[in-house]
């Protein structure tokens, strides 16, 4: 029996995928990203990017 890791969105808790290592699991995910050390699903990534843009524009 081998160990499995789950990639879960750090904002909303959405389960992205399960794999044999974090690198392999992240390679499978489409639209997900690492943002300041967090795994973010596509929706949470979009929200975080928009918040950052709004903060930068004042």
Secondary structure, 3 states (H helix, E strand, C coil): CCCCEEEECCCCCCEEEEECCHHHHHHHCCCCEEECCEEECHHHHHHHHHHHHHHHHC
